[in-house]
Amino acid sequence: MNYGFVKVASAIPSLKVADCSFNTQQIISCIHQAEDKGAEIIVFPELCISGYTCQDLFGQRQLISKCEESLSQILDSTRAHSIISIVGMPVSAGSLLMNCAVAIQNGRILGCIAKTYLSNSERRWFVPSSAVKASSVQLCSQTAPLGSNLLFHTPSTTFAIEIGEDLWAPIPPSSQQALQGAEIIFNLSASNEEAGKHQYLTSLISQQSSRIHSGYVYSSCGFGESTQDTVYTGNALIYENGAPLAQSQRFSIEGQIIISEIDTENILNERRRNTAFAESIRLQGAVQPTDIPCSCTSKADKFKLTRWIDPHPFIPQGEALSQRCDECFSIQVAGLAKRIVHTNAQSIVLGISGGLDSTLALLVCAKTMDLLQWPRTSIIGITMPGFGTTDRTYNNALCLMQSLGVTVKEISIKDACIQHFKDIGHDISMHDVTYENGQARERTQILMDVANQHNGFVVGTGDLSELALGWATYNGDHMSNYGVNGSIPKTLIRHIVQWVAENHVDAASAATLMDIIDTPISPELIPADEQGNIQQKTEDLVGPYELHDFFLYHFLRRGFRPSKINYLAQQAFIRQDNTLAADTGRYDEATIQKWLKTFLRRFFSQQFKRSCLPDGPKVGLSLSPRGDWHMPSDAISADWLSDLE
């Protein structure tokens, strides 16, 4: 099963200017290589049969005829191949000469696409598509559809083609083509190299593929083109929704082919989610494309994913991680600052456990006080030791509050809980859900009442991952007056805390933060072991957060079905056939499927907790019922679990 993936290729073959015979052999070789690797569609550079830099030779009948002969040779050599190939060549229609992309398959010309926007130099030899009235052309003894708005339909995708400068226009043809249903855009280009141009080019492709929610496959001329006045370094690029999937090596003197898989399910989900896309379809006008059916190119039995699947989709790599942490932290601070000013609060109250979530919330509160130029003593941090509190978390909570200069309160919940268990007739030796939730609700009661005492409000500490799993006590840690962490996944919280430790606090606070980062995640509602170590570890109970965050991202952000999420998780965490799997061997298939089942069951059954979430700032994804996620609390998960099976 391909799960909506379409394998595509972009080729930059070796080339000799005006040597069509040599160029043709290189093109045929690339086509065969790409099909052997399972590619369904391959694109070549602009005017690749002749070479882009032939200049006034394009006015020679000899070159035009030789290009057509070469196309016939390519058709004959690929007649038994189902791969769709898109090659560039000059095509004549009566007295007009066009710069065209020619799509072929199984020895048949599917269509000729004329370039819409010509460069100044190209107008010397070619006419734009707007000058051509014919809707078909005779080529290689075939009658082929001709135009600039051809839409190709295969069983696995719908694609369209634009050429070179078309992409640089204020409204590229691909914008219209996407609104008409094209999921993948192929671009045959001949962009010469200039200092700084490559960065602009990749930005342009990224933005266009993001704006129209499409795959974008680009191929531009490389080594072999004339260097009389300009240099062509070769650019093969594959993008999806703004994200790069593969790119060639620039300045290579050898031919190159890059291959990756474009996720058309992801593209369609993005388009359905974007109301502006649907409205643009309505407003686009009456221009209709020429629809061209193509034969089946799917190779599901041979399909093999080669693109990298990020095991940690919420965590960028390199410098981008620092920028992400800065943005998230700043959004949290801005949201809390507005709420404090709006409510005229004189203080803010939060429980400090010595764990990651409450630590991040406290750091946000401290930064907010600095922003508002309030004393940090306006923050009332309360540590509430219970039956499962360990010395490590207790000491870290106290040390952090003291080094940050907030008001520290310690209120043990043990006596209150013992009395409560007596009142309701619960055996305190029975460490069940009543035992655990009773402690969580006692802590929330303390926080709310202290906030009333000091004309303040309670800042919540629960995170996005916990909300997805329902890993919170209803009307316990589930409740607050303003939740600053509700849109941040657990895997990212660790990095934000580390970023704050490295950039925004004193040495004593930083040392405490680093120990908190290394502390196992736990609600600490069950007594510690004989050595005083944490006995109740969250990830032993509900599963690894890195898996759950992976599931959450692809379920919520991508809208993928469970079987596909399971497939992608295997590619991200356990694939061992190449070096792209960053976490090879950490989990096996059974483990991934086990925790994905847990995620699905809990996500559906725990919606009632998300239906009454307190306010809080949206940072990335959100499960707020007032914003991103609207779901009935009694929805059934059976079909999702069945798909996973």
Disulfide bonds with the S-S distance in Angstrom:
none
